Amino acid sequence: MIVLNASIPIDPDSRDTAIEAATELAQQSREEDGVIDYRVALDVEDDTTLRIFEQYEDDDAVQSHMGSDHFEAFQGHIPEFVAGDVELHRFDVSEKSRMM
């Protein structure tokens, strides 16, 4: 499994635009083959930071997502609301277990 975690700082004046674009991205991404889960959240300690948590079956699913129309559309919207450097981290996970 591959997990991606993105942190996107957003301009407070463009918060609604960012939330709308990210919500659309998440909804469409969850429909893709190979996507285990795709969630967007506002940081509870900093409501000007979007957090995106993505889980994929394999690298093919990641690459397919990165080439999808809805991902490219989201990328096109980022300049409308971004307020700093976007961070993206990839985790290659060999095992997952539930703790609670």
C-alpha positions in Angstrom: 0.0 0.0 0.0 1.1 3.5 -0.7 0.0 6.5 1.5 0.4 10.1 0.4 0.0 13.0 2.8 -0.2 16.5 1.4 -0.3 19.8 3.4 -1.5 22.8 1.5 -1.5 26.2 3.1 -4.4 28.3 1.9 -5.2 32.0 1.8 -8.0 32.7 4.3 -9.7 34.9 1.8 -9.9 31.9 -0.6 -10.8 29.3 1.9 -14.2 28.5 0.3 -12.6 28.0 -3.1 -10.0 25.7 -1.6 -12.6 23.6 0.2 -14.8 23.3 -2.9 -11.9 22.3 -5.1 -10.5 19.8 -2.6 -14.0 18.3 -1.9 -14.6 17.7 -5.6 -11.1 16.1 -5.9 -11.7 13.8 -3.0 -15.1 12.7 -4.2 -13.9 11.9 -7.7 -10.7 10.3 -6.5 -12.5 7.8 -4.2 -14.2 6.4 -7.4 -10.8 5.5 -9.0 -9.6 1.9 -9.3 -6.9 1.2 -6.9 -7.8 4.0 -4.5 -8.3 2.6 -1.0 -9.3 5.9 0.6 -9.0 9.6 -0.2 -9.8 12.2 2.5 -9.4 16.0 2.9 -9.5 17.8 6.2 -8.9 21.2 7.6 -6.2 21.2 10.3 -8.1 21.7 13.6 -5.2 23.8 14.9 -4.7 25.8 11.8 -7.8 26.2 9.6 -5.7 27.7 6.8 -4.1 24.3 6.1 -5.7 21.6 4.1 -4.5 18.1 4.8 -5.0 15.4 2.2 -4.6 11.7 3.1 -4.5 9.3 0.2 -4.2 5.4 0.3 -3.5 3.4 -2.9 -3.2 -0.3 -3.6 0.0 0.2 -5.7 2.2 2.6 -7.7 0.0 2.1 -10.8 -3.0 3.5 -8.9 -0.9 6.5 -7.8 0.3 7.2 -11.3 -3.2 6.8 -12.7 -4.5 9.3 -10.1 -1.8 11.8 -10.9 -2.8 11.6 -14.6 -6.5 11.9 -14.0 -8.6 14.8 -15.3 -9.9 15.7 -11.9 -6.4 15.8 -10.4 -5.1 18.0 -13.2 -8.1 20.3 -12.7 -7.3 20.5 -9.0 -3.7 21.3 -9.8 -5.0 24.2 -12.0 -7.0 25.6 -9.1 -4.2 25.6 -6.6 -2.8 29.0 -7.6 -6.2 30.5 -6.8 -5.9 29.6 -3.1 -2.4 28.5 -2.1 -0.6 30.7 0.5 2.8 29.0 0.7 4.8 25.9 -0.1 2.8 22.6 -0.6 4.3 19.6 1.2 3.8 16.1 -0.1 5.1 12.9 1.6 4.9 9.4 0.4 4.9 6.3 2.6 5.4 2.8 1.3 3.6 0.6 3.7 4.1 -3.1 4.0 1.6 -3.8 6.7 -1.5 -2.1 8.2 -3.3 -3.1 11.4 -6.1 -1.6 13.4 -5.1 -0.6 17.0 -8.5 0.1 18.4 
